Amino acid sequence: MLLAVDIGNTNIKFGIFDCDTLVRTLTISCDKNKTADEYSVELYSLIRVMGIHRTDFSGCIISSVVPTVTARIRSALHDLLNLDALVVGPGIKTGLNIRIEDPSQLGADLVVACVAANASYSAPCIVISMGTATVLCVIDSNKTMLGGPIAPGVMVSLNALTGNAALLYSVSLDAPKSVIGNNTDRSIRSGVVWGTVCMIDGMIDRIEQELSEKCTVVATGGMAKTIIKHCTHDITVQDDLIMQGLKLIYDKNTR
């Protein structure tokens, strides 16, 4: 079995592969104060509940945007599974051509998502990652990653709005039927949900205009299901995109 780990700013997602099949995903909070031992105990408890023995794993791979947590998770995996995890970064073969000014600045999660998109979808392609940030990665017809806009994530926007305005309060993320909100609750939900929807639709239009081509569009991340269903563009939501990308990269580096 392979254990794939995606460390984000908010959550850590674990994917368990049996051969080429993703059989289970697990998610825990990303806590920068937890020690490697605490992460090891937490993961051990999760896999025990599933009836999986730690000796069942033959490999593990990590993508991370939180360097301090990366080292602790890697240490936890070594103690728990007696395996040295591959970490997506310099020296790891991904097969992705990156044409931004400084490729080292591209987050590992975005690299992995683009690798998976190139393997499963036709190019040119826009990969939308919706987590702490909303990022639109642009892949051209040659399957080269060109860059893309970064915007605040849905929850970041909502928390910033309600946390900095004394008369506004936190709300659910159900889209109101009318864009014209007629009370505080519906007005906030309209601005956050429909505002994000319009931003994504508008960005896709602008990107396609710059490329002079129609794009395949795929979305992933915690907020994708909530937002994408309201967009006017044809967008595929794939929850396990990063997990599948990690499996591809692991195979490429261990053949």
N, C-alpha and C positions, 0 to 999 in steps of 0.2 A: 504494500500500500504506500501511497505518496501522501504526505501532508503538505498542503499549500497554505501559506499564511500571507494575508494582506493587512498590513498595519496602517491604519488611517489615523487622522487627528482625533476622531470621535470614537471609532470602534476598531476592533481587531477581528477579522473574519478568517476562519479556518475552513479549508475544504479538504475532504478526504476522498482520494481516488483509489478505486480498486481497478487495476489495469488502466483502461482509458475512460472509465465511467466515474463521474462525480457522484458518489453515493450519499454524501451528507455534508452540510455546511453548519458551522457553529459560529456564533458571534458573541464576543464579550466587549465590555467597555475598555477603551484605551486609557489607562491610568498611569501617568508619568511618575507617580510616587510608588507604584508597586515594584517590589524586588523581583529578581529572576526566580527566587524560590516560591514567591507567591503566585507568579504566573505558572510555574511548573505544577503546583498543587491544583490550581484551577483547571488547567488543561487535563491533568490526570483524572480529576473527578469527572470531567465531561466525557472523556473517552471510555471510562469505566461504565458509566451509565448506558453507553451505547453497546456495551458488550465487546468492545475492541481491546485487545491486549497491546501494550506498548511495543512488544516485540514483533507485531504484525507490520510495522512500518519499516520500509527499506530506504526511504529517502524523504527529504523535506526541502522546501524552497520558500524564500521570503521576499516579498516586495514591501517597502516601507517608506513613509514620508516623515517618520519620527525617529531620528537617529538614536536618541537616548533609549528608546524602547526596543529598537532593533537588537542592540547588544544583549538586553535582558531576555528577550524572547529566544534569541539564538542560544544563549547559555541555558535557558530552561529546556529547550529542545534537546540539547546535548545531554543534560542531566537525566531527562525523562526517557529519551529514546536512544541515547548513545549514538546519535548521528550528528554530523556536521552539516548544518543547513547551507545551501547555496543562497546567496543574497544578491538580488538583481542590482547591478551597478557595474562600475568599471571592471573589465576583465571577464564579464559574463557575455556569452554569445546570445544575441536576441534575433539577429537577422533583419532588424528594422533599420532602414536608412532614415537618418534624422537630419533635417536641413534648417535647424535654428542656429542662431549665432553661437550659443554655447550649449551643446548637447548635454553637458553635465548638469545643467539647470533643469532639465526635464524630469519631473517626478517619476519614480519607478512605477507607480501605479498606472500612469498614463502610457509609459513605454509598454507595459504588459497588456493594457487594454488595446493599444494599437496593433500589437503583435497578433492578438486574438482576432481583431477585426480584419486584418489582412488575410488571415487564414480562412475566414468564414464568409466574408462579404465582398462584393465587387467594388472596385475603386473607379472613380474617386469616392471617398467616404468621409463622413463626419462622425467622430466618436464623441458622444456627450457623456461626461462623467459628472454625476450629480451627488455630491457629498457635502463636506464642509465648504467647498467651493464648487461652482458650476463652471466646467471647462469644456470647450469645444475644440477637439483636436482635428486638424484638417490633414487628410491623406490624399495626395494627388493620384492621377491615373497611373503613375509608375510605382505606386505604393510607397511613396516617400512621405514621411511626416514633415509638414511644412511649418507647423506652429498652431496657434489658435488663441482666441480670447479667453480670459479668466474673469469671472464675475463672482461676487459673494454668493454663497450657497443660500438656499431657501431659508433654512433655520437661522443662519447667521443674519440674514436681512431682517427676519421677523424679530429675533432677539434684540438686535440693535435698535429697531424701531420702538418696540415696547419697553425696552430697558432705558431708553433715553428720553422718553416723552411721558411726563407725569400723568397725563390724562388718558393714555392709551394702555391697553392691557393685552396679555397674550391670548391668542385665539386658536381654534383648530385650523387645519389646512384644507377644509372642504371648500371647493370653489363655489361661490355664490352664483345663482342663476343670472343675476344682472351684474354687469360691470359697474354700473352706477350704484354704489352702496348707499342705502338710505338710513343706516345706523352705524355706530362705531365698529361693531363686530364685522358686519358685511363689508364695510369700507376697507378695513384692514385686510380681510381675506381676499377681497378683490385686488387690492394693490399688490399683495405678496404673490398670490397664486396666478391671477391673470397677468400681472406684470411680468412674472417669470416666463409664462407661456408666450407672451408677445415678444419678449427678449429673445427666446430661443427661436421662434418662427422668423423673427426679423434677422437674426444672425445667420440663420441658414440661407435666407434670401440673399443677404450681402455676400456671404462666402461663395455661393453658387454664381453670383454676378461677377465676382473677382476671378473665379476659375473659368468662367464662361462654359460651365458644365453642370448638369444635374448630378447630385450626389446621393449615394446610399447613406442613410442615417441610422445609427444605432445608439442607444442610450443605456447606461448602467448606473448603479449607485442607489443609495438609500431613498432618495427622493424621486427617482425616475418614474415609478408607477403612479405616484401622486400627481405629477405634473404633465407627463408626456401624453396621457390620454386626452388632454384638452387641446393639444397642438393641432394645427391644420395640416402640417406636413406628415408624410408617411414615415413614421419612426418606429423601428423595432426596439423593444425593451428586452435586454438580455441580462438577467440578474447575475449570472455566473461568468460574465465576460472575462473578468480579471482572473478568476480561478482557472478558466480554460487557457488563458494566456500563460499563466504560471506553469501549467502542465506542459505546454508547447516548449517553453524556454528550458524547463528541467530536462525534457527529452533531448533537446538540441545540445545540451551541455554534458549529458551522461551517456550518449550513444557510444 
